[in-house]
Amino acid sequence: MNPTVMIVDDALFMRKILRGILEENGYQVVAEAASGIETMRRLHDHRPDIIILDIILPDANGLDLLKSIFSASPLSRVAICSAIGQEQVIQKALDLGAKAFIQKPFTPEKVITALASMEG
């Protein structure tokens, strides 16, 4: 069965781009969210295998949201997808349990490579 994915980004165009890349590569996008509150609601409803998480959301800091995601769903695999390339932010996300970092702007290959690195 194909891995299920939730895309969390406040930008609709970014969610559409990611959805296209993922679906073309055999991933099943089961949910999208534009805020922290929406993320937690959708996480509860869908239990995706993988979450692609933006760091900056209108109502949440992605690092704090990462902690909430793991509290609610400890087996979730999370890839941070952000334009923030600050080393300490990336390291903090990885320390909190994120499995990959996708730097915006990205290529389809970089997205798929990052997700493939999280498998297993």
Secondary structure, DSSP 4 states (H G I P E B T S, - for coil): -PPEEEEE-S-HHHHHHHHHHHHHTT-EEEEEESSHHHHHHHHHHH--SEEEE-SEETTEEHHHHHHHHHHH-TT-EEEEEES---HHHHHHHHHHT--EEEESS--HHHHHHHHHHT--
